[in-house]
Amino acid sequence: MASWIKIIEVEHIPSMGSRVVHYGEIEIAIFKTRDGSIFAINNECPHKQGKLSEGLVHGTNVTCPMHNWDIDLKSGEALSGDSGCTNVYESKIENDTVFLSL
């Protein structure tokens, strides 16, 4: 059974940006898209481990700041012919607070 962990209030995540949270040794990037959707993925590009939280958000993708790989925020998959995947985490919003299933 999933354990839902309270993470951050939605208002503290910038639109088209991210915030980083730590859960044990895991570093998770929480992204907010232009339409207010929330996505949570490992803060590490599968290519050269660039910090995805420092990348540019566009649509439901983020571009790694190291080598411009695009990562799908929904699946964690690299796009445009690149290969690799980073973990994604199920999220939900209750009372304007983000919870992750960990």
C-alpha positions as a printed Julia matrix, in Angstrom:
102×3 Matrix{Float64}:
  0.0    0.0     0.0
  1.26   3.45   -0.92
  2.32   5.85    1.77
  1.41   9.47    0.99
  3.93  11.99    2.3
  3.17  15.71    2.64
  5.8   17.56    0.6
  5.17  21.26   -0.15
  2.41  23.8    -0.65
  1.59  24.36   -4.33
  2.11  28.13   -4.01
  5.81  27.55   -3.21
  6.47  25.96   -6.62
  6.92  28.56   -9.37
  4.88  28.21  -12.55
  7.08  26.62  -15.26
  9.64  25.88  -12.55
 10.52  23.46   -9.78
 11.48  22.89   -6.18
 13.77  20.17   -4.86
 12.89  18.03   -1.86
 14.86  15.27   -0.18
 13.38  12.02    1.06
 16.13  10.06    2.73
 18.88   9.9     0.14
 16.49  10.53   -2.76
 16.5   13.98   -4.37
 13.14  14.69   -6.01
 12.28  17.58   -8.33
  8.68  18.8    -8.08
  7.62  20.65  -11.25
  4.64  22.91  -11.95
  3.62  23.39  -15.58
  1.94  26.46  -17.05
 -1.51  24.93  -16.49
 -0.72  24.22  -12.83
 -0.16  20.47  -13.21
  2.32  18.96  -10.75
  4.91  16.3   -11.6
  7.54  14.64   -9.43
 10.66  12.92  -10.81
 14.16  12.06   -9.67
 16.3   15.18   -9.93
 18.77  13.39  -12.18
 18.96  13.14  -15.95
 19.51   9.53  -17.11
 22.28  10.72  -19.47
 24.93  12.5   -17.38
 23.04  12.97  -14.1
 22.35  16.68  -14.68
 20.05  18.36  -12.16
 16.69  18.41  -13.94
 15.36  20.97  -11.45
 17.72  23.49  -13.12
 16.29  22.8   -16.58
 13.68  24.63  -18.64
 10.07  23.46  -18.38
  8.05  23.46  -21.61
  4.69  21.78  -21.87
  5.03  18.56  -19.86
  8.77  18.24  -20.55
 11.95  19.52  -18.96
 15.22  20.11  -20.78
 18.33  18.98  -18.94
 20.69  21.92  -18.45
 23.79  19.82  -19.18
 23.21  18.41  -22.67
 19.72  19.57  -23.69
 18.04  16.19  -23.39
 14.26  16.51  -23.11
 12.63  14.41  -20.39
  8.89  13.71  -20.29
  7.62  14.73  -16.84
  4.77  12.19  -17.03
  6.88   9.11  -17.76
 10.47  10.12  -16.96
 11.48   8.94  -20.46
 14.07  10.72  -22.59
 12.57  12.08  -25.83
 13.68  12.85  -29.4
 15.71   9.74  -30.05
 17.61   9.88  -26.75
 17.24   6.86  -24.48
 16.98   6.43  -20.76
 14.52   7.02  -17.99
 14.41   8.6   -14.55
 11.98   7.59  -11.8
  8.64   9.33  -11.51
  6.53   9.58   -8.36
  2.76   9.62   -8.13
  1.5   12.91   -6.74
 -1.79  14.34   -5.57
 -2.93  17.73   -4.33
 -5.12  18.13   -1.26
 -5.91  21.49    0.32
 -3.31  23.18   -1.93
 -0.57  20.84   -0.66
  1.42  18.36   -2.75
  1.65  14.78   -1.48
  3.87  12.08   -3.0
  3.38   8.34   -2.93
  6.69   6.98   -1.62
